[in-house]
Amino acid sequence: MSRLVARPASAADYDHFARLFVELDTGNPILPRDRWESALARDTLFFEAHGEVVAYAYVQTLRGVGYVRHVVVAPSHRGRGVGGDVMRAVAAHLRGRGCSRWCLNVKPDNTAAVRLYRGIGMEHAYVLTTFELPWDAVARLPRPSRSVVARPAQPSDDAAIEAAFALVSGQVADARGRGGLVLLCLVDPATPDAAPLGYASFDPFLPGAFPFRVAAPELAAPLLDAIRPHAPRPPEAVLVTVEDDDALVAVLRDTGATVQLVGAHFRGEIPAAG
């Protein structure tokens, strides 16, 4: 096939996004047009061949790190090397914005994608699991013995949150700047200057929390309690994505949460041009 042509998204591309997004097969609903335009479009690249949109990539540019959130190739163009072309274009896009490293999440059974990402130098870092947790199951979660308080995460909290939970620098500020998300920080009121005990970025549209990080499994319940007033009714369940935390995964399974999706987090240095 001819060389792909990469271009930034415009408002007119929403239908292309909606058509291709479902190929991710995450189980999540398609964002409405206004939310896509305000939150994702500015960080989305579309790829054309012979004037046809055949792929897109949604890529967050953080502080020195590119977080590749979506890479989708149309079914009609898979097996032709399009994915590799897209990733090379994304690498150039990120290098031009001062990034030297990148990361992404992929389904472990997507062998073609895993092979591609390993081939460009990425390495598997950890497993993430998205659970569907009924709200009434939150009452069965273990509770901390000490007092903790959840409050809105402020810009002054960002560095401490990212350090405490190994998030990419700039990730919290990026979430705040996209609008529509509820950012919550869990702290011990007796030691307000200590490291945060939990953090959640909650999207009422899904409804779901990602990242959802806690310093110990028993801290999940108070963080979920704080999320609940921001959740729509119905549905009577919330999606919780747990990253690299086997203890919390075990607790949620025991409480009756069901697995919606399992992913693998890959990361590495962005290859040099050529």
Backbone bond lengths (Angstrom), bond angles and torsions (degrees), N, CA, C in turn:
res aa  C-N    CA-C-N  psi(-1)  N-CA   C-N-CA  omega(-1)  CA-C   N-CA-C  phi
1 M - - - 1.456 - - 1.521 109.18 -
2 S 1.321 117.04 163.11 1.450 120.95 -178.19 1.516 110.33 -73.18
3 R 1.311 115.19 166.43 1.460 121.80 -179.01 1.527 109.82 -59.65
4 L 1.322 115.99 139.44 1.459 119.90 176.52 1.516 110.40 -71.86
5 V 1.309 114.65 146.16 1.460 121.39 174.17 1.520 107.41 -110.23
6 A 1.340 116.26 119.22 1.467 121.63 179.48 1.515 109.33 -96.10
7 R 1.331 115.88 141.57 1.461 120.33 177.44 1.522 109.17 -151.40
8 P 1.333 116.95 153.25 1.467 119.22 176.38 1.526 111.09 -69.15
9 A 1.311 115.58 155.74 1.463 120.89 179.73 1.518 110.91 -71.65
10 S 1.315 114.93 153.00 1.464 122.56 170.09 1.522 107.76 -127.23
11 A 1.323 116.27 169.32 1.462 119.94 -179.79 1.523 111.65 -58.42
12 A 1.326 116.40 -27.66 1.466 120.77 -178.06 1.526 112.66 -71.72
13 D 1.333 117.31 -8.52 1.466 120.70 -176.27 1.517 113.74 -89.55
14 Y 1.316 117.98 2.56 1.457 118.93 -175.24 1.523 112.45 -55.41
15 D 1.333 117.57 -42.39 1.463 119.38 -178.28 1.525 111.35 -64.19
16 H 1.331 116.68 -34.53 1.471 119.28 175.85 1.525 110.00 -65.15
17 F 1.326 116.02 -43.86 1.464 119.73 177.25 1.526 110.86 -58.30
18 A 1.328 117.11 -49.02 1.461 121.04 -176.86 1.532 111.09 -62.35
19 R 1.320 116.49 -37.55 1.473 120.45 179.97 1.524 111.49 -67.15
20 L 1.329 116.57 -40.03 1.456 120.13 -175.01 1.528 113.17 -87.49
21 F 1.327 117.80 -30.31 1.461 120.79 -177.11 1.524 112.58 -55.57
22 V 1.327 116.66 -39.33 1.467 119.70 -177.01 1.516 111.79 -61.91
23 E 1.348 117.45 -20.65 1.463 120.16 179.34 1.526 112.19 -69.72
24 L 1.346 117.40 -16.54 1.464 119.71 175.31 1.527 111.13 -67.22
25 D 1.329 116.55 -26.78 1.462 122.55 176.75 1.532 111.73 54.19
26 T 1.338 115.69 49.68 1.459 120.63 178.66 1.521 112.80 -90.54
27 G 1.328 116.40 -15.27 1.455 119.98 -173.96 1.510 113.25 87.28
28 N 1.336 117.33 -5.29 1.459 120.66 -179.96 1.524 111.09 -84.09
29 P 1.330 117.34 148.16 1.471 119.87 177.84 1.524 111.19 -70.27
30 I 1.310 115.58 157.55 1.463 121.43 177.09 1.522 109.09 -73.68
31 L 1.307 117.04 131.39 1.458 120.35 177.58 1.520 110.56 -59.56
32 P 1.316 118.31 142.31 1.461 119.81 174.27 1.530 110.28 -66.78
33 R 1.308 115.32 160.99 1.466 120.98 -174.16 1.525 112.38 -55.36
34 D 1.341 117.87 -46.39 1.461 119.29 -175.21 1.524 111.37 -65.41
35 R 1.319 117.33 -37.50 1.461 120.40 179.42 1.526 110.69 -69.93
36 W 1.323 117.01 -39.98 1.466 119.42 177.84 1.516 110.36 -62.66
37 E 1.324 117.18 -44.86 1.456 120.63 -178.29 1.528 111.65 -63.01
38 S 1.335 117.46 -38.41 1.461 120.37 -175.89 1.523 113.36 -83.16
39 A 1.339 117.53 -29.09 1.465 119.84 -170.78 1.524 114.85 -110.16
40 L 1.334 118.37 -33.31 1.463 120.35 -172.74 1.519 114.44 -113.50
41 A 1.311 117.54 -34.05 1.465 120.08 -168.71 1.519 112.83 -57.15
42 R 1.332 117.20 -37.89 1.466 119.42 -175.70 1.523 112.46 -66.10
43 D 1.325 117.64 -18.71 1.463 121.85 -179.22 1.519 112.10 -113.66
44 T 1.324 116.94 22.66 1.459 121.32 -176.88 1.525 110.75 -114.81
45 L 1.320 115.18 136.08 1.459 122.70 173.60 1.525 108.66 -112.13
46 F 1.333 115.80 137.88 1.458 120.69 172.98 1.523 108.83 -110.14
47 F 1.334 114.53 151.18 1.461 120.71 -176.06 1.525 108.67 -125.57
48 E 1.328 114.88 130.49 1.457 120.71 -176.98 1.523 111.03 -118.56
49 A 1.319 115.07 148.24 1.458 123.29 170.76 1.516 107.17 -134.32
50 H 1.326 116.46 123.88 1.474 121.55 -176.96 1.528 111.08 55.03
51 G 1.331 116.66 35.79 1.460 120.71 177.87 1.514 114.78 79.98
52 E 1.347 117.69 1.98 1.466 122.15 179.95 1.517 109.82 -104.54
53 V 1.325 117.50 133.21 1.461 121.46 175.76 1.521 108.17 -73.94
54 V 1.349 115.66 117.97 1.462 120.12 -174.85 1.530 112.71 -117.78
55 A 1.329 117.76 -5.47 1.463 120.03 -178.89 1.517 109.45 -166.24
56 Y 1.325 115.19 161.64 1.461 119.71 169.67 1.519 109.33 -148.10
57 A 1.336 115.57 159.51 1.459 122.40 175.70 1.522 108.10 -137.93
58 Y 1.320 115.22 131.39 1.468 122.18 174.40 1.519 106.48 -108.02
59 V 1.331 116.16 117.69 1.462 121.61 -169.55 1.521 110.30 -133.39
60 Q 1.328 116.52 120.53 1.463 121.25 175.77 1.528 109.25 -87.64
61 T 1.315 115.80 130.34 1.457 120.77 175.20 1.516 108.33 -98.81
62 L 1.336 115.85 108.79 1.452 120.97 -179.47 1.532 108.45 -102.39
63 R 1.312 118.02 -158.27 1.465 120.50 -175.76 1.528 110.09 -82.95
64 G 1.307 114.92 88.42 1.451 120.23 179.19 1.505 114.74 84.40
65 V 1.339 117.43 -3.38 1.462 122.10 -177.63 1.528 109.46 -129.86
66 G 1.298 116.36 134.40 1.458 121.17 173.02 1.515 109.57 -99.46
67 Y 1.327 116.55 125.52 1.471 121.33 178.02 1.523 106.48 -102.10
68 V 1.325 116.87 106.66 1.462 122.42 -177.89 1.521 107.01 -83.57
69 R 1.316 116.71 103.21 1.466 121.30 -173.65 1.524 112.70 -84.36
70 H 1.319 117.49 -43.21 1.467 121.23 179.53 1.525 108.80 -131.65
71 V 1.307 116.99 136.17 1.463 123.43 163.96 1.520 106.00 -134.74
72 V 1.316 116.61 117.15 1.465 120.76 -176.39 1.523 109.38 -132.18
73 V 1.310 115.69 128.27 1.462 122.31 173.68 1.524 108.17 -112.92
74 A 1.304 117.29 133.20 1.466 120.89 179.03 1.526 110.04 -57.53
75 P 1.332 118.00 140.60 1.473 120.56 -179.40 1.525 113.49 -52.61
76 S 1.323 116.55 -34.10 1.466 120.43 -177.64 1.520 113.22 -68.89
77 H 1.340 117.07 -13.88 1.461 119.48 -176.31 1.528 112.80 -120.36
78 R 1.319 117.62 14.51 1.447 119.95 176.66 1.528 110.38 -77.73
79 G 1.334 115.42 154.94 1.454 120.28 -179.77 1.513 113.69 78.46
80 R 1.346 117.41 12.64 1.460 120.90 -179.60 1.535 112.10 -116.86
81 G 1.310 116.92 10.12 1.451 119.04 -179.02 1.514 114.18 84.65
82 V 1.340 117.41 9.20 1.460 120.37 -178.44 1.528 111.10 -64.93
83 G 1.346 116.40 -40.52 1.463 119.19 -179.80 1.515 112.04 -58.22
84 G 1.324 117.07 -42.54 1.456 120.36 177.71 1.514 112.04 -63.91
85 D 1.338 116.92 -40.83 1.467 120.75 177.75 1.525 110.48 -62.75
86 V 1.331 115.99 -41.28 1.465 120.00 179.26 1.525 110.14 -62.21
87 M 1.330 117.35 -46.24 1.462 119.71 -178.05 1.522 111.98 -66.50
88 R 1.314 118.34 -34.88 1.469 120.05 175.63 1.524 110.55 -65.31
89 A 1.332 116.66 -38.76 1.467 119.80 177.77 1.523 110.87 -68.19
90 V 1.326 116.77 -39.34 1.463 120.38 177.04 1.525 110.42 -63.64
91 A 1.328 117.07 -40.94 1.463 120.76 178.21 1.526 110.38 -59.78
92 A 1.320 117.29 -44.69 1.465 120.19 178.75 1.522 111.01 -64.44
93 H 1.322 115.72 -40.48 1.471 121.58 177.86 1.528 110.13 -58.88
94 L 1.311 117.20 -44.67 1.463 120.89 -177.55 1.526 112.16 -73.58
95 R 1.332 116.52 -40.14 1.467 118.36 176.64 1.517 110.73 -58.46
96 G 1.329 116.07 -38.43 1.459 120.24 179.11 1.508 113.58 -67.01
97 R 1.317 116.99 -15.37 1.469 121.87 178.38 1.526 112.12 -108.11
98 G 1.323 115.10 18.67 1.456 119.94 172.36 1.512 115.89 83.15
99 C 1.325 117.85 13.19 1.463 120.28 179.68 1.528 110.75 -89.16
100 S 1.315 115.78 141.55 1.461 121.28 176.02 1.526 112.38 -115.62
101 R 1.355 116.58 -13.55 1.453 121.19 179.76 1.526 109.34 -131.65
102 W 1.332 114.89 159.95 1.456 119.58 176.96 1.520 110.10 -146.12
103 C 1.322 115.85 162.96 1.463 121.27 179.18 1.521 108.87 -150.55
104 L 1.326 115.78 163.87 1.458 121.66 179.62 1.510 109.55 -165.71
105 N 1.335 115.61 169.22 1.461 123.01 175.20 1.520 109.11 -119.06
106 V 1.323 116.19 142.97 1.458 120.72 -177.58 1.516 108.82 -146.28
107 K 1.314 116.49 149.66 1.459 119.86 173.52 1.536 109.07 -68.44
108 P 1.324 117.96 130.59 1.470 119.85 -177.53 1.521 114.00 -59.40
109 D 1.346 117.33 -27.85 1.456 119.48 -178.46 1.523 113.35 -86.79
110 N 1.332 116.98 2.31 1.464 121.10 174.32 1.526 107.19 -85.09
111 T 1.314 115.27 77.40 1.461 120.48 -169.42 1.526 112.81 -63.23
112 A 1.329 117.07 -35.29 1.467 119.13 -179.91 1.524 110.44 -64.78
113 A 1.338 116.51 -43.27 1.461 120.01 179.84 1.521 110.86 -67.68
114 V 1.334 117.37 -43.60 1.465 120.33 178.95 1.522 110.24 -59.70
115 R 1.319 117.32 -42.23 1.467 121.23 178.57 1.528 110.50 -62.57
116 L 1.328 116.69 -41.21 1.466 120.93 178.16 1.522 110.45 -61.90
117 Y 1.325 117.05 -48.03 1.461 119.73 -175.41 1.527 111.26 -67.53
118 R 1.321 117.06 -38.13 1.465 118.62 175.68 1.526 110.52 -65.51
119 G 1.321 116.15 -35.23 1.454 120.73 -178.37 1.521 114.01 -67.41
120 I 1.345 116.48 -22.65 1.464 119.45 177.86 1.526 111.36 -101.96
121 G 1.343 115.40 17.85 1.450 119.96 170.33 1.502 116.85 95.33
122 M 1.322 118.68 2.63 1.464 119.84 177.95 1.531 110.41 -78.47
123 E 1.324 115.53 151.13 1.458 121.02 178.56 1.522 110.10 -126.55
124 H 1.322 115.47 147.56 1.458 120.83 177.64 1.524 109.78 -67.30
125 A 1.352 116.46 131.16 1.471 121.05 -177.47 1.520 111.99 -109.78
126 Y 1.336 117.94 -44.73 1.460 120.28 -179.21 1.522 110.25 -166.60
127 V 1.323 115.03 173.07 1.465 122.87 179.21 1.525 108.99 -103.38
128 L 1.316 117.03 142.76 1.458 121.92 172.22 1.520 108.82 -124.61
129 T 1.333 115.32 145.46 1.456 121.73 -177.19 1.514 109.26 -130.86
130 T 1.328 116.41 127.46 1.458 121.12 174.66 1.524 108.93 -99.36
131 F 1.330 114.77 121.98 1.463 121.89 179.26 1.525 110.31 -106.01
132 E 1.318 115.44 147.53 1.458 121.11 164.92 1.529 106.50 -99.32
133 L 1.311 115.93 115.13 1.456 121.98 -174.14 1.524 109.78 -113.89
134 P 1.329 118.62 115.38 1.469 119.35 175.53 1.530 109.79 -61.49
135 W 1.321 115.68 139.69 1.466 118.64 -179.26 1.527 111.66 -60.34
136 D 1.324 116.47 -33.55 1.467 116.87 -178.45 1.527 112.04 -71.32
137 A 1.346 117.77 -13.58 1.465 120.34 177.23 1.520 111.99 -79.88
138 V 1.328 117.58 -16.35 1.463 120.00 -179.22 1.525 110.32 -60.76
139 A 1.339 117.26 -33.35 1.463 120.80 179.48 1.523 112.48 -63.67
140 R 1.348 116.99 -19.78 1.465 120.20 -179.28 1.533 112.67 -91.94
141 L 1.307 117.08 -4.24 1.461 119.87 179.28 1.528 110.65 -73.05
142 P 1.329 117.58 149.70 1.465 119.44 175.07 1.526 110.49 -62.90
143 R 1.331 115.78 154.13 1.461 122.08 -177.19 1.530 110.09 -120.51
144 P 1.322 117.46 148.53 1.467 119.25 178.46 1.518 111.51 -72.40
145 S 1.307 115.66 151.09 1.461 120.22 178.58 1.524 111.59 -80.57
146 R 1.297 117.87 -21.19 1.461 121.43 179.78 1.516 110.62 -99.02
147 S 1.309 115.91 164.48 1.461 121.52 178.06 1.525 110.17 -79.46
148 V 1.335 115.84 132.47 1.463 121.25 174.85 1.522 108.32 -133.40
149 V 1.313 115.19 156.04 1.461 121.56 -176.94 1.527 109.05 -132.06
150 A 1.329 116.79 134.49 1.461 121.86 173.45 1.517 108.86 -101.80
151 R 1.314 116.33 135.51 1.459 121.48 179.57 1.526 108.69 -143.91
152 P 1.327 118.01 164.15 1.463 119.34 176.21 1.528 111.27 -58.77
153 A 1.314 116.08 137.11 1.461 120.79 176.63 1.523 108.80 -75.27
154 Q 1.318 116.28 124.61 1.462 122.83 179.96 1.526 109.88 -97.74
155 P 1.335 117.23 158.22 1.475 118.86 177.01 1.519 113.29 -53.21
156 S 1.319 117.50 -32.13 1.463 120.31 179.08 1.530 112.43 -69.01
157 D 1.348 116.77 -14.13 1.471 121.16 178.50 1.522 112.53 -88.68
158 D 1.315 117.10 -15.85 1.459 119.96 -165.82 1.526 113.30 -57.06
159 A 1.318 117.46 -49.57 1.466 120.02 -176.54 1.526 111.10 -62.11
160 A 1.331 117.14 -40.95 1.465 120.68 -179.58 1.523 110.81 -66.70
161 I 1.330 117.72 -40.42 1.463 121.27 178.14 1.520 110.35 -62.22
162 E 1.328 115.77 -47.69 1.468 119.82 -177.58 1.529 111.37 -65.03
163 A 1.324 116.96 -36.80 1.468 119.77 178.22 1.518 111.42 -70.18
164 A 1.334 116.88 -40.75 1.465 120.44 -176.36 1.525 112.03 -67.47
165 F 1.339 116.92 -32.70 1.463 119.63 -172.95 1.526 113.56 -120.02
166 A 1.335 116.30 18.57 1.468 121.98 173.84 1.528 112.33 54.72
167 L 1.325 115.85 39.22 1.464 120.10 174.64 1.527 109.50 -83.64
168 V 1.311 115.51 159.49 1.462 120.28 177.73 1.523 109.23 -67.22
169 S 1.315 116.80 136.81 1.454 120.61 178.99 1.532 110.30 -58.91
170 G 1.315 115.50 126.51 1.460 120.75 -178.03 1.512 114.21 96.12
171 Q 1.328 117.24 -6.02 1.468 120.43 -175.73 1.523 112.08 -66.91
172 V 1.328 117.39 -39.94 1.461 120.07 -178.60 1.531 110.37 -69.52
173 A 1.313 117.28 -44.96 1.463 120.49 178.74 1.521 110.86 -61.99
174 D 1.330 116.74 -37.90 1.463 120.07 178.51 1.517 110.67 -61.81
175 A 1.345 116.90 -43.80 1.469 120.33 178.92 1.521 110.62 -62.11
176 R 1.322 116.38 -41.44 1.466 120.26 -179.73 1.535 110.76 -62.70
177 G 1.311 116.67 -36.27 1.456 120.58 -176.78 1.508 114.83 -76.67
178 R 1.318 118.46 -8.64 1.463 120.34 -178.06 1.517 112.99 -89.55
179 G 1.303 117.73 -14.26 1.459 119.63 177.92 1.514 112.52 72.68
180 G 1.316 115.54 153.13 1.459 120.63 176.90 1.511 114.57 83.46
181 L 1.338 118.19 -8.17 1.455 121.65 -178.65 1.525 110.33 -104.02
182 V 1.318 115.96 149.47 1.462 122.34 176.95 1.526 106.82 -109.08
183 L 1.334 116.78 118.12 1.457 121.89 -178.38 1.520 109.22 -105.53
184 L 1.325 116.48 122.03 1.453 122.10 -176.02 1.522 110.58 -124.53
185 C 1.320 115.22 143.10 1.452 122.90 -179.63 1.526 108.32 -123.36
186 L 1.314 117.10 133.98 1.462 122.61 179.52 1.524 108.65 -103.42
187 V 1.350 116.55 127.27 1.459 120.62 -176.63 1.523 110.59 -136.05
188 D 1.325 114.95 162.95 1.458 122.60 172.62 1.524 107.05 -94.11
189 P 1.342 118.47 114.05 1.472 119.52 -176.47 1.525 112.95 -63.58
190 A 1.338 117.49 -20.84 1.463 120.29 179.82 1.523 111.94 -76.55
191 T 1.330 116.32 -22.13 1.468 120.68 178.91 1.520 109.14 -134.22
192 P 1.334 116.64 70.25 1.466 120.71 -173.17 1.521 114.40 -61.82
193 D 1.328 117.91 -20.91 1.464 120.34 -179.32 1.524 112.70 -92.45
194 A 1.329 117.08 -0.61 1.465 120.47 178.95 1.528 110.17 -76.27
195 A 1.320 115.53 169.45 1.464 120.62 179.85 1.524 110.43 -60.76
196 P 1.328 118.40 144.86 1.474 121.01 176.68 1.517 111.03 -58.32
197 L 1.322 115.32 148.92 1.465 121.68 -179.36 1.520 112.53 -97.89
198 G 1.330 116.99 -14.23 1.452 120.29 179.94 1.509 110.73 -166.66
199 Y 1.321 114.99 158.06 1.466 121.02 177.23 1.522 108.14 -152.04
200 A 1.333 115.69 139.45 1.456 120.86 175.31 1.525 109.84 -142.03
201 S 1.321 114.63 137.44 1.459 121.97 169.20 1.528 105.84 -108.63
202 F 1.326 116.30 108.28 1.463 121.20 -171.66 1.522 110.61 -107.65
203 D 1.325 115.01 129.91 1.462 122.19 177.56 1.531 108.43 -107.70
204 P 1.337 118.66 108.11 1.471 120.39 -178.54 1.521 113.31 -63.11
205 F 1.341 117.64 -21.94 1.458 119.55 -177.86 1.522 111.24 -65.90
206 L 1.331 118.62 -36.95 1.466 119.94 -173.80 1.528 114.31 -67.60
207 P 1.325 123.29 -50.52 1.463 128.42 -16.26 1.523 109.71 -79.76
208 G 1.348 116.67 140.32 1.452 119.12 -177.56 1.508 112.61 -163.68
209 A 1.319 116.19 157.23 1.460 123.10 -179.89 1.522 109.97 -117.46
210 F 1.332 115.32 123.07 1.462 122.68 177.13 1.524 108.07 -161.12
211 P 1.329 117.38 115.89 1.451 128.85 0.42 1.534 112.87 -70.76
212 F 1.311 114.77 156.44 1.459 123.25 170.43 1.516 105.43 -132.80
213 R 1.325 116.08 104.34 1.467 120.65 -173.99 1.528 110.17 -125.46
214 V 1.317 116.07 135.95 1.462 121.28 175.55 1.520 108.99 -136.95
215 A 1.328 115.50 151.17 1.459 120.38 -178.96 1.520 112.19 -74.54
216 A 1.339 118.37 -20.57 1.462 123.44 177.90 1.520 108.07 -155.10
217 P 1.343 118.48 150.04 1.471 120.62 -175.02 1.520 114.54 -55.86
218 E 1.341 118.32 -34.74 1.461 119.94 -177.58 1.532 113.02 -69.50
219 L 1.333 116.96 -7.98 1.459 120.60 178.14 1.528 112.42 -87.94
220 A 1.335 116.44 -7.04 1.469 119.14 179.41 1.525 111.13 -65.40
221 A 1.325 117.20 -39.71 1.468 120.68 -175.97 1.525 112.43 -60.52
222 P 1.342 120.43 -51.12 1.465 118.22 179.60 1.523 113.45 -65.07
223 L 1.328 117.51 -30.24 1.460 118.81 176.73 1.523 110.66 -69.75
224 L 1.320 117.35 -39.40 1.466 120.65 176.02 1.534 111.15 -67.29
225 D 1.335 116.73 -36.44 1.468 119.99 175.69 1.533 110.53 -57.30
226 A 1.329 116.11 -39.44 1.457 120.42 -178.98 1.529 111.80 -72.76
227 I 1.318 116.19 -29.70 1.472 120.44 178.34 1.522 111.10 -72.29
228 R 1.315 117.96 -37.05 1.468 122.84 -170.17 1.527 113.53 -51.08
229 P 1.338 121.80 -44.37 1.471 119.15 -179.49 1.532 114.26 -62.20
230 H 1.327 116.80 -17.64 1.464 120.58 -179.36 1.529 112.20 -93.89
231 A 1.330 116.41 -4.29 1.460 120.62 -176.02 1.519 110.95 -89.60
232 P 1.336 116.80 145.16 1.468 119.59 177.68 1.523 110.91 -73.30
233 R 1.310 115.55 159.59 1.471 121.41 174.20 1.522 107.60 -129.40
234 P 1.343 120.87 127.49 1.444 124.16 -19.28 1.541 111.00 -67.48
235 P 1.325 123.81 177.10 1.462 125.64 10.43 1.522 112.59 -82.88
236 E 1.306 115.11 168.63 1.451 121.06 -178.94 1.522 111.87 -100.71
237 A 1.325 115.95 29.43 1.463 120.97 177.96 1.521 108.52 -145.58
238 V 1.321 115.25 161.95 1.453 121.66 179.93 1.527 108.52 -132.53
239 L 1.328 116.11 145.83 1.457 121.03 174.44 1.524 108.93 -89.81
240 V 1.309 116.25 132.07 1.464 122.11 -179.97 1.522 107.53 -128.31
241 T 1.320 116.65 119.90 1.460 121.14 179.23 1.523 109.54 -100.31
242 V 1.316 115.43 118.81 1.460 122.88 -177.14 1.522 108.11 -105.28
243 E 1.322 116.62 125.89 1.460 121.61 -178.50 1.530 110.54 -113.13
244 D 1.328 115.60 124.83 1.452 121.72 170.50 1.533 112.23 52.08
245 D 1.331 116.80 46.47 1.468 120.88 -176.89 1.530 108.61 -145.29
246 D 1.331 116.09 83.35 1.460 120.69 -176.52 1.530 112.16 -62.63
247 A 1.330 116.50 -34.20 1.466 119.11 -178.24 1.522 111.18 -65.31
248 L 1.323 117.02 -42.95 1.463 119.95 178.81 1.520 111.10 -69.48
249 V 1.313 117.34 -37.89 1.471 120.43 175.39 1.523 110.01 -56.45
250 A 1.324 117.83 -44.98 1.467 121.51 -178.67 1.523 111.10 -64.34
251 V 1.322 116.96 -41.04 1.463 120.72 -179.87 1.526 110.77 -64.43
252 L 1.320 117.60 -44.37 1.462 120.35 -179.08 1.534 111.00 -66.44
253 R 1.308 116.82 -39.63 1.471 119.53 176.07 1.530 110.70 -60.00
254 D 1.321 116.27 -45.39 1.461 120.77 -178.32 1.520 112.19 -65.53
255 T 1.323 116.52 -26.21 1.462 121.25 -178.71 1.526 112.17 -81.47
256 G 1.319 117.68 -13.26 1.459 120.56 178.60 1.503 114.69 109.31
257 A 1.344 117.81 7.97 1.460 120.03 175.74 1.523 109.65 -69.34
258 T 1.320 117.09 146.89 1.460 121.84 179.08 1.521 109.62 -109.69
259 V 1.311 115.56 144.13 1.462 120.97 -178.22 1.521 109.21 -77.46
260 Q 1.335 116.02 124.10 1.459 120.10 174.13 1.523 111.34 -93.55
261 L 1.337 116.37 -36.32 1.458 120.12 -172.38 1.528 109.36 -158.45
262 V 1.321 116.53 141.23 1.458 122.22 171.84 1.515 108.18 -119.86
263 G 1.311 116.41 134.91 1.451 120.63 -178.45 1.518 111.25 -132.64
264 A 1.321 114.84 165.29 1.458 122.11 175.02 1.522 107.71 -119.17
265 H 1.322 116.02 133.14 1.459 121.16 178.73 1.524 108.70 -94.82
266 F 1.325 115.65 124.25 1.458 122.35 177.81 1.526 109.08 -115.02
267 R 1.328 116.24 148.86 1.452 119.92 176.91 1.528 109.69 -156.00
268 G 1.322 114.94 164.37 1.453 119.31 -179.75 1.510 111.22 173.29
269 E 1.319 115.17 -175.05 1.462 120.75 176.79 1.525 109.57 -82.06
270 I 1.326 115.88 143.75 1.465 119.76 176.92 1.527 108.34 -73.78
271 P 1.335 118.54 126.50 1.461 120.25 -179.19 1.523 111.48 -60.63
272 A 1.316 115.08 150.48 1.457 119.95 176.43 1.523 109.70 -68.12
273 A 1.313 116.41 157.80 1.461 121.05 179.29 1.524 110.17 -57.45
274 G 1.342 115.20 137.65 1.453 120.23 177.46 1.505 113.93 84.03
